């Protein structure tokens, strides 16, 4: 039965309000920027709220973990004796994690099962070191035998053209760490560094540099000349680019666990979580939000977008 041509057509239901989509611009490029620096891809897409949110939260979590781990948690190693699988998560944070690959390449390849801590080419003193020093002098005298003196002062070392190290320490005796009593100790003490022993790597994740050296000196103008061993740390003896994301070998790893304990593991977890969160941010920059409509605020007075019909 046909419709009466004279009958006016029924008015159709109003069409649903069109959904507003997000302008993702170039999604693959935005995803690359989101990986390179958390929040940068969303800034490129003009999604300013998410750009600030991802940048602050992810970078704070990442560098918070770095601080908890005393700058020792971001490192890359793929040798037979040690492989840092967790770095694959840290690498998701992008640029802040990439120096670890460059730092690892600064070390020579060594045969397996060889602890490279004292065998690296970079064990030599690559640049002058000068800074506040605290440590211990072990020496011996004919009358008293072995004596341990706790020292503080300023230590300076520099390599010569032949790679030998020269330097000096000017400081004072803080305490006598032995059963012997020494009388007439001078207020100031000057030592000459004769040779550097077991030098710590130039590239190592610590701002302070451990020093062990053979030294000589005397106790005052009329004092007895002596030779001994000086051990301690130079505060600020390593530049930022020689310590950030530098690798840890077996000895350095043992030292990190001994000194930091659970804080080392907690720092690792923080950096891993930061990488996982940035993975979600990368997917958001590539595909947009899961619900399909803009995550930014609408202008006042505009109707909110309606969900698509089933």
C-alpha positions as CSV (number, residue, x, y, z in Angstrom):
1,X,0.0,0.0,0.0
2,X,1.6,3.2,-1.2
3,X,1.7,6.5,0.6
4,X,-0.7,9.3,-0.3
5,X,1.3,11.8,-2.3
6,X,-0.8,14.5,-0.7
7,X,0.3,13.5,2.8
8,X,3.2,15.6,3.9
9,X,6.3,13.6,5.0
10,X,7.0,13.1,8.7
11,X,9.7,15.3,10.1
12,X,12.8,13.2,10.7
13,X,14.5,13.0,14.0
14,X,17.2,15.7,14.5
15,X,20.7,14.5,13.6
16,X,23.0,14.0,16.5
17,X,25.4,16.8,17.2
18,X,28.7,16.2,15.3
19,X,31.6,15.0,17.4
20,X,34.6,17.3,17.7
21,X,37.8,15.4,16.9
22,X,41.3,16.2,18.0
23,X,43.7,17.6,15.5
24,X,46.6,15.2,15.9
25,X,48.5,16.9,13.1
26,X,51.2,14.4,12.1
27,X,50.7,11.5,14.5
28,X,53.9,9.5,13.9
29,X,56.0,12.6,14.2
30,X,54.1,13.6,17.4
31,X,54.7,10.1,18.8
32,X,58.4,10.4,18.1
33,X,58.5,13.8,19.9
34,X,56.5,12.3,22.8
35,X,59.2,9.6,23.1
36,X,62.1,12.0,22.7
37,X,61.0,14.3,25.5
38,X,57.8,13.5,27.5
39,X,55.1,16.0,26.7
40,X,56.8,17.4,23.6
41,X,54.5,15.5,21.2
42,X,51.4,16.8,22.9
43,X,52.8,20.3,22.8
44,X,53.3,19.9,19.1
45,X,49.6,18.8,18.9
46,X,48.6,21.9,20.9
47,X,47.2,19.7,23.7
48,X,48.8,21.9,26.3
49,X,47.2,20.5,29.4
50,X,48.4,17.0,28.6
51,X,51.8,18.3,27.5
52,X,52.3,19.9,30.9
53,X,50.9,16.9,32.8
54,X,53.0,14.3,31.1
55,X,56.2,16.4,31.2
56,X,56.0,17.2,34.9
57,X,54.8,13.8,36.1
58,X,57.1,11.5,34.0
59,X,60.2,13.6,34.2
60,X,59.8,14.1,38.0
61,X,59.3,10.4,38.4
62,X,62.4,9.6,36.3
63,X,64.8,12.1,37.8
64,X,63.4,11.3,41.3
65,X,64.5,7.8,40.7
66,X,67.9,9.0,39.5
67,X,68.3,11.0,42.7
68,X,67.2,8.1,44.9
69,X,69.8,5.9,43.3
70,X,72.6,8.5,43.6
71,X,72.8,8.8,39.8
72,X,73.7,5.1,39.5
73,X,70.5,3.6,38.2
74,X,70.5,4.6,34.6
75,X,73.1,2.5,32.7
76,X,73.4,0.4,29.7
77,X,75.4,-2.9,29.5
78,X,74.9,-5.9,27.1
79,X,78.0,-8.0,28.0
80,X,77.9,-11.7,28.7
81,X,78.5,-11.2,32.5
82,X,75.9,-8.4,32.9
83,X,72.9,-7.3,30.9
84,X,70.7,-4.4,32.0
85,X,67.3,-5.5,30.8
86,X,65.6,-2.8,32.8
87,X,67.2,-0.2,30.5
88,X,64.6,-1.1,27.8
89,X,62.0,0.6,30.1
90,X,64.2,3.5,31.0
91,X,64.8,4.1,27.2
92,X,61.1,4.8,26.8
93,X,61.7,8.2,28.5
94,X,63.8,9.2,25.5
95,X,66.5,11.8,25.6
96,X,67.3,11.7,29.4
97,X,68.2,8.0,29.1
98,X,70.2,8.1,25.8
99,X,73.6,9.2,27.4
100,X,73.9,5.7,28.9
101,X,74.6,4.2,25.5
102,X,77.2,6.9,24.8
103,X,78.8,6.3,28.2
104,X,79.0,2.6,27.7
105,X,80.8,3.0,24.3
106,X,83.5,5.0,26.0
107,X,84.9,1.8,27.6
108,X,87.1,-0.7,25.7
109,X,85.9,-4.2,25.0
110,X,87.5,-6.7,27.4
111,X,87.6,-10.5,27.5
112,X,84.8,-12.1,29.4
113,X,85.2,-12.7,33.2
114,X,87.6,-9.8,33.5
115,X,86.7,-7.2,36.0
116,X,87.4,-4.0,34.1
117,X,87.4,-1.8,37.2
118,X,91.2,-1.5,37.4
119,X,92.0,-2.4,33.8
120,X,90.2,0.3,31.8
121,X,92.1,2.6,29.5
122,X,90.2,5.4,31.2
123,X,91.7,4.5,34.6
124,X,94.4,7.0,33.8
125,X,93.9,10.6,35.1
126,X,92.4,12.2,32.1
127,X,92.2,15.7,33.4
128,X,93.4,17.7,36.5
129,X,91.6,17.1,39.7
130,X,91.3,19.7,42.4
131,X,88.9,19.9,45.3
132,X,88.2,19.4,49.0
133,X,89.6,16.1,50.3
134,X,88.8,13.9,53.3
135,X,90.6,10.6,53.9
136,X,93.2,8.6,55.7
137,X,97.0,8.6,55.8
138,X,98.6,5.3,56.8
139,X,102.3,5.6,57.5
140,X,104.9,4.2,60.0
141,X,107.6,5.6,62.3
142,X,110.5,3.8,63.8
143,X,109.4,4.4,67.4
144,X,105.6,4.0,67.1
145,X,105.2,1.7,64.2
146,X,102.1,2.1,61.9
147,X,100.1,5.2,62.4
148,X,96.7,6.2,60.9
149,X,95.9,9.9,60.5
150,X,92.6,11.2,59.5
151,X,93.1,14.2,57.2
152,X,91.1,16.9,55.5
153,X,92.3,19.6,53.2
154,X,92.6,20.4,49.5
155,X,94.1,17.9,47.0
156,X,95.2,18.7,43.5
157,X,96.5,16.3,40.9
158,X,97.5,16.6,37.3
159,X,98.8,14.3,34.6
160,X,102.0,15.1,32.8
161,X,102.9,14.4,29.1
162,X,104.0,10.8,29.9
163,X,100.8,10.0,31.8
164,X,102.4,10.1,35.3
165,X,100.5,11.9,38.0
166,X,101.9,14.6,40.2
167,X,100.2,16.6,42.9
168,X,100.0,17.6,46.5
169,X,97.7,17.8,49.5
170,X,97.6,20.7,51.9
171,X,95.5,20.1,54.9
172,X,95.5,19.3,58.6
173,X,95.3,16.3,60.9
174,X,91.8,15.8,62.2
175,X,92.4,12.8,64.4
176,X,94.9,10.1,65.1
177,X,93.1,6.8,64.3
178,X,95.5,4.5,66.2
179,X,96.6,3.5,69.7
180,X,99.6,5.7,69.4
181,X,99.9,9.2,70.6
182,X,101.8,11.6,68.5
183,X,103.1,14.8,70.0
184,X,104.1,18.0,68.1
185,X,101.8,17.5,65.1
186,X,101.8,20.6,63.0
187,X,98.7,22.6,62.4
188,X,99.1,22.2,58.7
189,X,100.4,19.2,56.7
190,X,101.7,19.2,53.2
191,X,102.1,15.9,51.3
192,X,103.5,15.2,47.9
193,X,101.8,12.7,45.6
194,X,104.5,10.3,44.2
195,X,102.2,8.0,42.3
196,X,98.6,7.1,41.9
197,X,97.5,3.6,42.7
198,X,94.4,1.7,41.5
199,X,92.9,4.9,40.0
200,X,89.1,5.0,39.9
201,X,87.6,5.2,36.4
202,X,87.4,8.7,35.0
203,X,83.8,7.9,33.9
204,X,81.9,6.6,36.9
205,X,78.4,7.5,38.3
206,X,79.6,9.5,41.3
207,X,80.4,13.3,41.7
208,X,83.2,12.4,44.1
209,X,86.4,10.7,43.0
210,X,88.1,8.0,45.1
211,X,91.9,8.4,45.4
212,X,94.6,6.0,46.5
213,X,98.1,7.3,46.2
214,X,101.6,6.8,47.5
215,X,102.7,10.0,49.2
216,X,105.6,11.5,51.1
217,X,106.0,14.4,53.5
218,X,107.3,15.5,56.8
219,X,105.8,16.6,60.1
220,X,106.8,20.1,60.5
221,X,110.1,21.8,59.9
222,X,112.1,19.6,62.2
223,X,109.8,16.6,61.8
224,X,110.6,13.2,60.5
225,X,110.2,12.6,56.8
226,X,107.9,9.7,56.0
227,X,106.2,7.8,53.2
228,X,102.8,6.4,53.3
229,X,99.5,5.6,51.5
230,X,96.7,8.2,51.2
231,X,93.2,7.0,50.6
232,X,90.0,9.1,50.4
233,X,87.7,11.1,48.2
234,X,87.9,14.4,46.4
235,X,84.6,16.2,46.6
236,X,83.3,17.3,43.2
237,X,86.3,15.6,41.5
238,X,84.2,14.4,38.5
239,X,82.3,16.4,35.9
240,X,78.6,15.9,35.2
241,X,79.3,14.4,31.8
242,X,81.7,11.9,33.3
243,X,79.2,10.6,35.8
244,X,75.6,10.9,34.4
245,X,74.4,7.5,33.2
246,X,77.9,6.1,33.4
247,X,78.1,2.3,33.6
248,X,78.7,0.2,36.7
249,X,81.0,-2.8,36.7
250,X,80.9,-5.6,39.2
251,X,82.8,-3.7,41.8
252,X,80.8,-0.5,41.3
253,X,77.5,-2.5,41.5
254,X,78.5,-4.1,44.8
255,X,79.4,-0.7,46.1
256,X,76.1,0.8,45.1
257,X,74.1,-1.9,46.8
258,X,76.2,-1.7,49.9
259,X,76.0,2.1,50.2
260,X,72.4,2.6,49.1
261,X,70.6,-0.6,50.0
262,X,66.9,-0.5,49.1
263,X,67.1,3.1,47.8
264,X,69.1,1.7,44.8
265,X,66.3,-0.7,43.9
266,X,63.6,1.9,44.6
267,X,65.4,4.3,42.2
268,X,65.4,1.6,39.5
269,X,61.6,1.0,40.0
270,X,60.9,4.8,39.7
271,X,62.7,5.0,36.4
272,X,61.0,1.9,35.0
273,X,57.5,3.2,35.9
274,X,58.4,6.5,34.3
275,X,59.2,4.6,31.1
276,X,55.9,2.7,31.2
277,X,53.9,5.9,31.7
278,X,55.6,7.5,28.7
279,X,54.7,4.5,26.6
280,X,51.0,5.4,27.3
281,X,51.8,9.0,26.4
282,X,53.4,7.9,23.1
283,X,50.3,5.9,22.2
284,X,48.0,8.8,23.2
285,X,50.0,11.1,20.8
286,X,49.8,8.5,18.0
287,X,46.1,7.5,18.3
288,X,44.5,10.2,20.4
289,X,42.4,9.6,23.6
290,X,40.6,6.3,23.9
291,X,37.1,7.9,24.0
292,X,37.6,9.6,20.7
293,X,36.7,13.2,21.6
294,X,38.9,16.0,22.6
295,X,40.4,16.0,26.1
296,X,40.7,19.8,26.1
297,X,38.2,22.2,27.6
298,X,35.3,23.5,25.4
299,X,34.7,27.2,25.0
300,X,31.9,28.4,27.4
301,X,28.5,28.1,25.8
302,X,29.4,25.4,23.3
303,X,27.3,22.2,23.5
304,X,29.2,19.1,24.7
305,X,29.8,16.5,22.0
306,X,27.3,13.6,22.1
307,X,28.5,10.0,22.0
308,X,28.2,8.3,18.6
309,X,25.0,6.3,17.9
310,X,25.3,2.5,18.4
